[in-house]
């Protein structure tokens, strides 16, 4: 199923995923990456270093509220 055109940002919470993911796991739709969609991965604090080796470090956070705030600030740049 294709993603709707209205998606402009994505927060992916993988804190409760027990397996360690790597860059081969397709958790981020490539179409959104090609359109420079802001992405935030919410990961457990103890796995932050592990995921920093696979994903863009600026995408990583350990808190959903922080992820949402960062995306709001990014989107505000286009509005103001």
PyMOL Python script that loads the backbone (N, CA, C, O; Angstrom):
from pymol import cmd

cmd.read_pdbstr("""\
ATOM      1  N   UNK A   1       0.842  -1.170   0.000  1.00  0.00           N
ATOM      2  CA  UNK A   1       0.000   0.000   0.000  1.00  0.00           C
ATOM      3  C   UNK A   1       0.892   1.240   0.000  1.00  0.00           C
ATOM      4  O   UNK A   1       1.762   1.365   0.862  1.00  0.00           O
ATOM      5  N   UNK A   2       0.697   2.148  -0.937  1.00  0.00           N
ATOM      6  CA  UNK A   2       1.545   3.344  -0.979  1.00  0.00           C
ATOM      7  C   UNK A   2       1.230   4.296   0.168  1.00  0.00           C
ATOM      8  O   UNK A   2       0.122   4.316   0.702  1.00  0.00           O
ATOM      9  N   UNK A   3       2.231   5.077   0.526  1.00  0.00           N
ATOM     10  CA  UNK A   3       2.033   6.073   1.571  1.00  0.00           C
ATOM     11  C   UNK A   3       1.304   7.276   0.995  1.00  0.00           C
ATOM     12  O   UNK A   3       1.552   7.655  -0.150  1.00  0.00           O
ATOM     13  N   UNK A   4       0.418   7.877   1.761  1.00  0.00           N
ATOM     14  CA  UNK A   4      -0.291   9.057   1.255  1.00  0.00           C
ATOM     15  C   UNK A   4       0.670  10.224   1.062  1.00  0.00           C
ATOM     16  O   UNK A   4       1.712  10.306   1.711  1.00  0.00           O
ATOM     17  N   UNK A   5       0.304  11.107   0.172  1.00  0.00           N
ATOM     18  CA  UNK A   5       1.145  12.262  -0.135  1.00  0.00           C
ATOM     19  C   UNK A   5       1.233  13.253   1.015  1.00  0.00           C
ATOM     20  O   UNK A   5       2.115  14.112   1.010  1.00  0.00           O
ATOM     21  N   UNK A   6       0.350  13.160   1.996  1.00  0.00           N
ATOM     22  CA  UNK A   6       0.313  14.145   3.072  1.00  0.00           C
ATOM     23  C   UNK A   6       1.334  13.883   4.171  1.00  0.00           C
ATOM     24  O   UNK A   6       1.477  14.710   5.071  1.00  0.00           O
ATOM     25  N   UNK A   7       2.050  12.762   4.129  1.00  0.00           N
ATOM     26  CA  UNK A   7       3.046  12.490   5.167  1.00  0.00           C
ATOM     27  C   UNK A   7       4.260  13.368   4.922  1.00  0.00           C
ATOM     28  O   UNK A   7       4.880  13.307   3.861  1.00  0.00           O
ATOM     29  N   UNK A   8       4.594  14.186   5.916  1.00  0.00           N
ATOM     30  CA  UNK A   8       5.721  15.100   5.794  1.00  0.00           C
ATOM     31  C   UNK A   8       6.841  14.785   6.772  1.00  0.00           C
ATOM     32  O   UNK A   8       7.952  15.295   6.625  1.00  0.00           O
ATOM     33  N   UNK A   9       6.567  13.956   7.764  1.00  0.00           N
ATOM     34  CA  UNK A   9       7.562  13.619   8.773  1.00  0.00           C
ATOM     35  C   UNK A   9       7.191  12.271   9.379  1.00  0.00           C
ATOM     36  O   UNK A   9       6.060  11.804   9.246  1.00  0.00           O
ATOM     37  N   UNK A  10       8.154  11.662  10.041  1.00  0.00           N
ATOM     38  CA  UNK A  10       7.881  10.355  10.611  1.00  0.00           C
ATOM     39  C   UNK A  10       8.658  10.157  11.913  1.00  0.00           C
ATOM     40  O   UNK A  10       9.857  10.428  11.980  1.00  0.00           O
ATOM     41  N   UNK A  11       7.955   9.678  12.949  1.00  0.00           N
ATOM     42  CA  UNK A  11       8.570   9.276  14.208  1.00  0.00           C
ATOM     43  C   UNK A  11       8.361   7.783  14.319  1.00  0.00           C
ATOM     44  O   UNK A  11       7.227   7.304  14.282  1.00  0.00           O
ATOM     45  N   UNK A  12       9.458   7.041  14.456  1.00  0.00           N
ATOM     46  CA  UNK A  12       9.396   5.589  14.564  1.00  0.00           C
ATOM     47  C   UNK A  12       9.918   5.196  15.934  1.00  0.00           C
ATOM     48  O   UNK A  12      11.084   5.427  16.252  1.00  0.00           O
ATOM     49  N   UNK A  13       9.053   4.603  16.743  1.00  0.00           N
ATOM     50  CA  UNK A  13       9.408   4.215  18.109  1.00  0.00           C
ATOM     51  C   UNK A  13       9.754   2.728  18.116  1.00  0.00           C
ATOM     52  O   UNK A  13       8.881   1.878  17.949  1.00  0.00           O
ATOM     53  N   UNK A  14      11.031   2.427  18.310  1.00  0.00           N
ATOM     54  CA  UNK A  14      11.471   1.026  18.363  1.00  0.00           C
ATOM     55  C   UNK A  14      12.007   0.665  19.749  1.00  0.00           C
ATOM     56  O   UNK A  14      12.814  -0.254  19.888  1.00  0.00           O
ATOM     57  N   UNK A  15      11.562   1.383  20.757  1.00  0.00           N
ATOM     58  CA  UNK A  15      12.041   1.102  22.111  1.00  0.00           C
ATOM     59  C   UNK A  15      11.632  -0.272  22.606  1.00  0.00           C
ATOM     60  O   UNK A  15      12.365  -0.888  23.379  1.00  0.00           O
ATOM     61  N   UNK A  16      10.478  -0.766  22.177  1.00  0.00           N
ATOM     62  CA  UNK A  16       9.997  -2.059  22.676  1.00  0.00           C
ATOM     63  C   UNK A  16      10.311  -3.217  21.742  1.00  0.00           C
ATOM     64  O   UNK A  16       9.783  -4.314  21.926  1.00  0.00           O
ATOM     65  N   UNK A  17      11.149  -3.000  20.753  1.00  0.00           N
ATOM     66  CA  UNK A  17      11.586  -4.075  19.869  1.00  0.00           C
ATOM     67  C   UNK A  17      12.758  -4.768  20.550  1.00  0.00           C
ATOM     68  O   UNK A  17      13.797  -4.156  20.797  1.00  0.00           O
ATOM     69  N   UNK A  18      12.579  -6.041  20.850  1.00  0.00           N
ATOM     70  CA  UNK A  18      13.613  -6.734  21.624  1.00  0.00           C
ATOM     71  C   UNK A  18      14.860  -7.050  20.802  1.00  0.00           C
ATOM     72  O   UNK A  18      15.963  -7.087  21.347  1.00  0.00           O
ATOM     73  N   UNK A  19      14.701  -7.277  19.510  1.00  0.00           N
ATOM     74  CA  UNK A  19      15.873  -7.571  18.676  1.00  0.00           C
ATOM     75  C   UNK A  19      16.624  -6.284  18.353  1.00  0.00           C
ATOM     76  O   UNK A  19      16.032  -5.208  18.272  1.00  0.00           O
ATOM     77  N   UNK A  20      17.933  -6.410  18.170  1.00  0.00           N
ATOM     78  CA  UNK A  20      18.739  -5.277  17.737  1.00  0.00           C
ATOM     79  C   UNK A  20      18.600  -5.167  16.223  1.00  0.00           C
ATOM     80  O   UNK A  20      18.899  -6.125  15.511  1.00  0.00           O
ATOM     81  N   UNK A  21      18.157  -4.029  15.722  1.00  0.00           N
ATOM     82  CA  UNK A  21      17.991  -3.829  14.294  1.00  0.00           C
ATOM     83  C   UNK A  21      19.279  -3.294  13.690  1.00  0.00           C
ATOM     84  O   UNK A  21      20.109  -2.712  14.388  1.00  0.00           O
ATOM     85  N   UNK A  22      19.440  -3.498  12.379  1.00  0.00           N
ATOM     86  CA  UNK A  22      20.581  -2.926  11.677  1.00  0.00           C
ATOM     87  C   UNK A  22      20.090  -2.183  10.442  1.00  0.00           C
ATOM     88  O   UNK A  22      18.884  -2.048  10.233  1.00  0.00           O
ATOM     89  N   UNK A  23      21.006  -1.710   9.637  1.00  0.00           N
ATOM     90  CA  UNK A  23      20.603  -0.889   8.487  1.00  0.00           C
ATOM     91  C   UNK A  23      19.962  -1.703   7.371  1.00  0.00           C
ATOM     92  O   UNK A  23      19.517  -1.121   6.382  1.00  0.00           O
ATOM     93  N   UNK A  24      19.898  -3.020   7.491  1.00  0.00           N
ATOM     94  CA  UNK A  24      19.247  -3.861   6.491  1.00  0.00           C
ATOM     95  C   UNK A  24      17.756  -4.018   6.756  1.00  0.00           C
ATOM     96  O   UNK A  24      17.037  -4.527   5.896  1.00  0.00           O
ATOM     97  N   UNK A  25      17.276  -3.601   7.911  1.00  0.00           N
ATOM     98  CA  UNK A  25      15.862  -3.737   8.262  1.00  0.00           C
ATOM     99  C   UNK A  25      15.098  -2.548   7.666  1.00  0.00           C
ATOM    100  O   UNK A  25      15.417  -1.399   7.974  1.00  0.00           O
ATOM    101  N   UNK A  26      14.107  -2.805   6.830  1.00  0.00           N
ATOM    102  CA  UNK A  26      13.393  -1.702   6.153  1.00  0.00           C
ATOM    103  C   UNK A  26      12.318  -1.068   7.029  1.00  0.00           C
ATOM    104  O   UNK A  26      11.128  -1.297   6.813  1.00  0.00           O
ATOM    105  N   UNK A  27      12.729  -0.276   8.014  1.00  0.00           N
ATOM    106  CA  UNK A  27      11.743   0.363   8.889  1.00  0.00           C
ATOM    107  C   UNK A  27      11.379   1.761   8.425  1.00  0.00           C
ATOM    108  O   UNK A  27      10.396   2.339   8.890  1.00  0.00           O
ATOM    109  N   UNK A  28      12.176   2.311   7.498  1.00  0.00           N
ATOM    110  CA  UNK A  28      11.921   3.658   6.996  1.00  0.00           C
ATOM    111  C   UNK A  28      11.623   3.557   5.499  1.00  0.00           C
ATOM    112  O   UNK A  28      12.470   3.087   4.739  1.00  0.00           O
ATOM    113  N   UNK A  29      10.450   3.985   5.066  1.00  0.00           N
ATOM    114  CA  UNK A  29      10.133   3.947   3.622  1.00  0.00           C
ATOM    115  C   UNK A  29      11.101   4.823   2.828  1.00  0.00           C
ATOM    116  O   UNK A  29      11.256   6.007   3.123  1.00  0.00           O
ATOM    117  N   UNK A  30      11.744   4.243   1.829  1.00  0.00           N
ATOM    118  CA  UNK A  30      12.762   4.969   1.068  1.00  0.00           C
ATOM    119  C   UNK A  30      12.182   6.173   0.345  1.00  0.00           C
ATOM    120  O   UNK A  30      12.890   7.160   0.143  1.00  0.00           O
ATOM    121  N   UNK A  31      10.911   6.121  -0.051  1.00  0.00           N
ATOM    122  CA  UNK A  31      10.307   7.267  -0.729  1.00  0.00           C
ATOM    123  C   UNK A  31      10.380   8.509   0.148  1.00  0.00           C
ATOM    124  O   UNK A  31      10.619   9.611  -0.345  1.00  0.00           O
ATOM    125  N   UNK A  32      10.175   8.328   1.449  1.00  0.00           N
ATOM    126  CA  UNK A  32      10.218   9.472   2.352  1.00  0.00           C
ATOM    127  C   UNK A  32      11.639  10.003   2.506  1.00  0.00           C
ATOM    128  O   UNK A  32      11.834  11.208   2.664  1.00  0.00           O
ATOM    129  N   UNK A  33      12.613   9.133   2.462  1.00  0.00           N
ATOM    130  CA  UNK A  33      14.003   9.589   2.562  1.00  0.00           C
ATOM    131  C   UNK A  33      14.409  10.384   1.335  1.00  0.00           C
ATOM    132  O   UNK A  33      15.128  11.377   1.440  1.00  0.00           O
ATOM    133  N   UNK A  34      13.947   9.945   0.170  1.00  0.00           N
ATOM    134  CA  UNK A  34      14.290  10.647  -1.056  1.00  0.00           C
ATOM    135  C   UNK A  34      13.683  12.047  -1.094  1.00  0.00           C
ATOM    136  O   UNK A  34      14.228  12.935  -1.749  1.00  0.00           O
ATOM    137  N   UNK A  35      12.577  12.252  -0.411  1.00  0.00           N
ATOM    138  CA  UNK A  35      11.939  13.560  -0.370  1.00  0.00           C
ATOM    139  C   UNK A  35      12.416  14.395   0.816  1.00  0.00           C
ATOM    140  O   UNK A  35      11.819  15.425   1.130  1.00  0.00           O
ATOM    141  N   UNK A  36      13.462  13.967   1.459  1.00  0.00           N
ATOM    142  CA  UNK A  36      14.032  14.650   2.615  1.00  0.00           C
ATOM    143  C   UNK A  36      12.999  14.851   3.721  1.00  0.00           C
ATOM    144  O   UNK A  36      12.902  15.923   4.318  1.00  0.00           O
ATOM    145  N   UNK A  37      12.254  13.827   3.969  1.00  0.00           N
ATOM    146  CA  UNK A  37      11.271  13.808   5.050  1.00  0.00           C
ATOM    147  C   UNK A  37      12.026  13.708   6.380  1.00  0.00           C
ATOM    148  O   UNK A  37      12.877  12.832   6.532  1.00  0.00           O
ATOM    149  N   UNK A  38      11.733  14.581   7.337  1.00  0.00           N
ATOM    150  CA  UNK A  38      12.409  14.455   8.634  1.00  0.00           C
ATOM    151  C   UNK A  38      11.976  13.169   9.338  1.00  0.00           C
ATOM    152  O   UNK A  38      10.785  12.883   9.464  1.00  0.00           O
ATOM    153  N   UNK A  39      12.958  12.409   9.790  1.00  0.00           N
ATOM    154  CA  UNK A  39      12.715  11.129  10.449  1.00  0.00           C
ATOM    155  C   UNK A  39      13.368  11.161  11.819  1.00  0.00           C
ATOM    156  O   UNK A  39      14.490  11.644  11.966  1.00  0.00           O
ATOM    157  N   UNK A  40      12.671  10.650  12.815  1.00  0.00           N
ATOM    158  CA  UNK A  40      13.249  10.471  14.146  1.00  0.00           C
ATOM    159  C   UNK A  40      12.995   9.035  14.588  1.00  0.00           C
ATOM    160  O   UNK A  40      11.862   8.555  14.556  1.00  0.00           O
ATOM    161  N   UNK A  41      14.051   8.361  14.996  1.00  0.00           N
ATOM    162  CA  UNK A  41      13.950   7.020  15.556  1.00  0.00           C
ATOM    163  C   UNK A  41      14.054   7.130  17.065  1.00  0.00           C
ATOM    164  O   UNK A  41      15.038   7.656  17.585  1.00  0.00           O
ATOM    165  N   UNK A  42      13.052   6.642  17.766  1.00  0.00           N
ATOM    166  CA  UNK A  42      13.067   6.644  19.226  1.00  0.00           C
ATOM    167  C   UNK A  42      13.583   5.279  19.652  1.00  0.00           C
ATOM    168  O   UNK A  42      12.941   4.258  19.406  1.00  0.00           O
ATOM    169  N   UNK A  43      14.745   5.268  20.292  1.00  0.00           N
ATOM    170  CA  UNK A  43      15.410   4.025  20.674  1.00  0.00           C
ATOM    171  C   UNK A  43      15.645   4.006  22.181  1.00  0.00           C
ATOM    172  O   UNK A  43      15.629   5.053  22.828  1.00  0.00           O
ATOM    173  N   UNK A  44      15.863   2.810  22.742  1.00  0.00           N
ATOM    174  CA  UNK A  44      16.183   2.741  24.174  1.00  0.00           C
ATOM    175  C   UNK A  44      17.531   3.414  24.461  1.00  0.00           C
ATOM    176  O   UNK A  44      18.444   3.352  23.637  1.00  0.00           O
ATOM    177  N   UNK A  45      17.650   4.037  25.596  1.00  0.00           N
ATOM    178  CA  UNK A  45      18.877   4.744  25.981  1.00  0.00           C
ATOM    179  C   UNK A  45      20.100   3.824  25.919  1.00  0.00           C
ATOM    180  O   UNK A  45      21.165   4.237  25.461  1.00  0.00           O
ATOM    181  N   UNK A  46      19.947   2.590  26.375  1.00  0.00           N
ATOM    182  CA  UNK A  46      21.097   1.682  26.411  1.00  0.00           C
ATOM    183  C   UNK A  46      21.512   1.174  25.031  1.00  0.00           C
ATOM    184  O   UNK A  46      22.566   0.549  24.910  1.00  0.00           O
ATOM    185  N   UNK A  47      20.726   1.421  23.994  1.00  0.00           N
ATOM    186  CA  UNK A  47      21.062   0.993  22.639  1.00  0.00           C
ATOM    187  C   UNK A  47      21.407   2.163  21.722  1.00  0.00           C
ATOM    188  O   UNK A  47      21.610   1.970  20.523  1.00  0.00           O
ATOM    189  N   UNK A  48      21.472   3.338  22.259  1.00  0.00           N
ATOM    190  CA  UNK A  48      21.721   4.542  21.459  1.00  0.00           C
ATOM    191  C   UNK A  48      23.035   4.434  20.682  1.00  0.00           C
ATOM    192  O   UNK A  48      23.069   4.767  19.497  1.00  0.00           O
ATOM    193  N   UNK A  49      24.099   3.984  21.311  1.00  0.00           N
ATOM    194  CA  UNK A  49      25.388   3.850  20.630  1.00  0.00           C
ATOM    195  C   UNK A  49      25.325   2.819  19.517  1.00  0.00           C
ATOM    196  O   UNK A  49      25.919   3.011  18.456  1.00  0.00           O
ATOM    197  N   UNK A  50      24.607   1.723  19.753  1.00  0.00           N
ATOM    198  CA  UNK A  50      24.463   0.687  18.728  1.00  0.00           C
ATOM    199  C   UNK A  50      23.806   1.257  17.478  1.00  0.00           C
ATOM    200  O   UNK A  50      24.311   1.067  16.371  1.00  0.00           O
ATOM    201  N   UNK A  51      22.685   1.953  17.646  1.00  0.00           N
ATOM    202  CA  UNK A  51      21.954   2.480  16.495  1.00  0.00           C
ATOM    203  C   UNK A  51      22.666   3.652  15.837  1.00  0.00           C
ATOM    204  O   UNK A  51      22.451   3.904  14.652  1.00  0.00           O
ATOM    205  N   UNK A  52      23.496   4.368  16.558  1.00  0.00           N
ATOM    206  CA  UNK A  52      24.254   5.477  15.968  1.00  0.00           C
ATOM    207  C   UNK A  52      25.223   4.970  14.909  1.00  0.00           C
ATOM    208  O   UNK A  52      25.624   5.727  14.025  1.00  0.00           O
ATOM    209  N   UNK A  53      25.599   3.709  14.988  1.00  0.00           N
ATOM    210  CA  UNK A  53      26.483   3.123  13.987  1.00  0.00           C
ATOM    211  C   UNK A  53      25.772   2.752  12.695  1.00  0.00           C
ATOM    212  O   UNK A  53      26.421   2.557  11.668  1.00  0.00           O
ATOM    213  N   UNK A  54      24.445   2.650  12.730  1.00  0.00           N
ATOM    214  CA  UNK A  54      23.690   2.222  11.550  1.00  0.00           C
ATOM    215  C   UNK A  54      22.844   3.321  10.939  1.00  0.00           C
ATOM    216  O   UNK A  54      22.691   3.381   9.719  1.00  0.00           O
ATOM    217  N   UNK A  55      22.295   4.189  11.769  1.00  0.00           N
ATOM    218  CA  UNK A  55      21.378   5.217  11.301  1.00  0.00           C
ATOM    219  C   UNK A  55      21.999   6.591  11.482  1.00  0.00           C
ATOM    220  O   UNK A  55      22.931   6.773  12.265  1.00  0.00           O
ATOM    221  N   UNK A  56      21.473   7.540  10.755  1.00  0.00           N
ATOM    222  CA  UNK A  56      21.932   8.923  10.871  1.00  0.00           C
ATOM    223  C   UNK A  56      21.798   9.373  12.329  1.00  0.00           C
ATOM    224  O   UNK A  56      20.691   9.353  12.866  1.00  0.00           O
ATOM    225  N   UNK A  57      22.886   9.775  12.980  1.00  0.00           N
ATOM    226  CA  UNK A  57      22.810  10.144  14.405  1.00  0.00           C
ATOM    227  C   UNK A  57      21.812  11.257  14.710  1.00  0.00           C
ATOM    228  O   UNK A  57      21.245  11.290  15.802  1.00  0.00           O
ATOM    229  N   UNK A  58      21.589  12.166  13.770  1.00  0.00           N
ATOM    230  CA  UNK A  58      20.625  13.242  14.018  1.00  0.00           C
ATOM    231  C   UNK A  58      19.192  12.728  14.050  1.00  0.00           C
ATOM    232  O   UNK A  58      18.300  13.437  14.517  1.00  0.00           O
ATOM    233  N   UNK A  59      18.951  11.520  13.568  1.00  0.00           N
ATOM    234  CA  UNK A  59      17.619  10.929  13.604  1.00  0.00           C
ATOM    235  C   UNK A  59      17.299  10.328  14.955  1.00  0.00           C
ATOM    236  O   UNK A  59      16.126  10.124  15.266  1.00  0.00           O
ATOM    237  N   UNK A  60      18.296  10.039  15.766  1.00  0.00           N
ATOM    238  CA  UNK A  60      18.110   9.252  16.976  1.00  0.00           C
ATOM    239  C   UNK A  60      17.755  10.108  18.185  1.00  0.00           C
ATOM    240  O   UNK A  60      18.293  11.197  18.382  1.00  0.00           O
ATOM    241  N   UNK A  61      16.849   9.593  18.971  1.00  0.00           N
ATOM    242  CA  UNK A  61      16.481  10.197  20.245  1.00  0.00           C
ATOM    243  C   UNK A  61      15.964   9.079  21.140  1.00  0.00           C
ATOM    244  O   UNK A  61      15.666   7.982  20.666  1.00  0.00           O
ATOM    245  N   UNK A  62      15.859   9.359  22.421  1.00  0.00           N
ATOM    246  CA  UNK A  62      15.360   8.347  23.359  1.00  0.00           C
ATOM    247  C   UNK A  62      14.006   8.722  23.927  1.00  0.00           C
ATOM    248  O   UNK A  62      13.487   8.034  24.807  1.00  0.00           O
ATOM    249  N   UNK A  63      13.426   9.810  23.430  1.00  0.00           N
ATOM    250  CA  UNK A  63      12.172  10.307  23.977  1.00  0.00           C
ATOM    251  C   UNK A  63      11.233  10.734  22.847  1.00  0.00           C
ATOM    252  O   UNK A  63      11.640  11.472  21.951  1.00  0.00           O
ATOM    253  N   UNK A  64       9.984  10.276  22.884  1.00  0.00           N
ATOM    254  CA  UNK A  64       9.010  10.614  21.849  1.00  0.00           C
ATOM    255  C   UNK A  64       8.717  12.106  21.838  1.00  0.00           C
ATOM    256  O   UNK A  64       8.622  12.708  20.768  1.00  0.00           O
ATOM    257  N   UNK A  65       8.572  12.709  23.005  1.00  0.00           N
ATOM    258  CA  UNK A  65       8.274  14.144  23.073  1.00  0.00           C
ATOM    259  C   UNK A  65       9.382  14.972  22.436  1.00  0.00           C
ATOM    260  O   UNK A  65       9.104  15.952  21.745  1.00  0.00           O
ATOM    261  N   UNK A  66      10.619  14.593  22.660  1.00  0.00           N
ATOM    262  CA  UNK A  66      11.748  15.295  22.054  1.00  0.00           C
ATOM    263  C   UNK A  66      11.710  15.142  20.543  1.00  0.00           C
ATOM    264  O   UNK A  66      11.961  16.103  19.815  1.00  0.00           O
ATOM    265  N   UNK A  67      11.398  13.937  20.063  1.00  0.00           N
ATOM    266  CA  UNK A  67      11.317  13.694  18.624  1.00  0.00           C
ATOM    267  C   UNK A  67      10.249  14.569  17.984  1.00  0.00           C
ATOM    268  O   UNK A  67      10.490  15.172  16.938  1.00  0.00           O
ATOM    269  N   UNK A  68       9.102  14.645  18.584  1.00  0.00           N
ATOM    270  CA  UNK A  68       8.010  15.465  18.049  1.00  0.00           C
ATOM    271  C   UNK A  68       8.388  16.938  18.058  1.00  0.00           C
ATOM    272  O   UNK A  68       8.107  17.655  17.097  1.00  0.00           O
ATOM    273  N   UNK A  69       9.015  17.390  19.120  1.00  0.00           N
ATOM    274  CA  UNK A  69       9.434  18.795  19.218  1.00  0.00           C
ATOM    275  C   UNK A  69      10.457  19.139  18.134  1.00  0.00           C
ATOM    276  O   UNK A  69      10.369  20.202  17.519  1.00  0.00           O
ATOM    277  N   UNK A  70      11.421  18.255  17.894  1.00  0.00           N
ATOM    278  CA  UNK A  70      12.427  18.505  16.869  1.00  0.00           C
ATOM    279  C   UNK A  70      11.790  18.599  15.484  1.00  0.00           C
ATOM    280  O   UNK A  70      12.174  19.446  14.677  1.00  0.00           O
ATOM    281  N   UNK A  71      10.827  17.738  15.213  1.00  0.00           N
ATOM    282  CA  UNK A  71      10.157  17.770  13.913  1.00  0.00           C
ATOM    283  C   UNK A  71       9.309  19.027  13.782  1.00  0.00           C
ATOM    284  O   UNK A  71       9.253  19.628  12.709  1.00  0.00           O
ATOM    285  N   UNK A  72       8.652  19.428  14.860  1.00  0.00           N
ATOM    286  CA  UNK A  72       7.866  20.671  14.806  1.00  0.00           C
ATOM    287  C   UNK A  72       8.754  21.864  14.500  1.00  0.00           C
ATOM    288  O   UNK A  72       8.393  22.718  13.692  1.00  0.00           O
ATOM    289  N   UNK A  73       9.913  21.927  15.140  1.00  0.00           N
ATOM    290  CA  UNK A  73      10.842  23.030  14.890  1.00  0.00           C
ATOM    291  C   UNK A  73      11.327  23.019  13.443  1.00  0.00           C
ATOM    292  O   UNK A  73      11.458  24.071  12.817  1.00  0.00           O
ATOM    293  N   UNK A  74      11.592  21.827  12.918  1.00  0.00           N
ATOM    294  CA  UNK A  74      12.031  21.698  11.531  1.00  0.00           C
ATOM    295  C   UNK A  74      10.940  22.169  10.576  1.00  0.00           C
ATOM    296  O   UNK A  74      11.217  22.894   9.620  1.00  0.00           O
ATOM    297  N   UNK A  75       9.705  21.760  10.833  1.00  0.00           N
ATOM    298  CA  UNK A  75       8.580  22.133   9.967  1.00  0.00           C
ATOM    299  C   UNK A  75       8.269  23.627  10.066  1.00  0.00           C
ATOM    300  O   UNK A  75       7.831  24.230   9.086  1.00  0.00           O
ATOM    301  N   UNK A  76       8.489  24.225  11.225  1.00  0.00           N
ATOM    302  CA  UNK A  76       8.244  25.658  11.410  1.00  0.00           C
ATOM    303  C   UNK A  76       9.131  26.508  10.493  1.00  0.00           C
ATOM    304  O   UNK A  76       8.749  27.617  10.122  1.00  0.00           O
ATOM    305  N   UNK A  77      10.298  26.000  10.130  1.00  0.00           N
ATOM    306  CA  UNK A  77      11.180  26.739   9.238  1.00  0.00           C
ATOM    307  C   UNK A  77      10.512  26.994   7.889  1.00  0.00           C
ATOM    308  O   UNK A  77      10.790  28.003   7.240  1.00  0.00           O
ATOM    309  N   UNK A  78       9.631  26.085   7.464  1.00  0.00           N
ATOM    310  CA  UNK A  78       8.967  26.240   6.167  1.00  0.00           C
ATOM    311  C   UNK A  78       7.732  27.126   6.239  1.00  0.00           C
ATOM    312  O   UNK A  78       7.275  27.640   5.219  1.00  0.00           O
ATOM    313  N   UNK A  79       7.193  27.308   7.436  1.00  0.00           N
ATOM    314  CA  UNK A  79       5.982  28.079   7.601  1.00  0.00           C
ATOM    315  C   UNK A  79       6.302  29.546   7.839  1.00  0.00           C
ATOM    316  O   UNK A  79       5.596  30.426   7.346  1.00  0.00           O
ATOM    317  N   UNK A  80       7.370  29.815   8.598  1.00  0.00           N
ATOM    318  CA  UNK A  80       7.683  31.197   8.973  1.00  0.00           C
ATOM    319  C   UNK A  80       8.738  31.769   8.063  1.00  0.00           C
ATOM    320  O   UNK A  80       9.132  32.924   8.224  1.00  0.00           O
TER     321      UNK A  80
END
""", "prot")
cmd.dss("prot")
cmd.show_as("cartoon", "prot")
cmd.util.cbc("prot")
cmd.orient("prot")
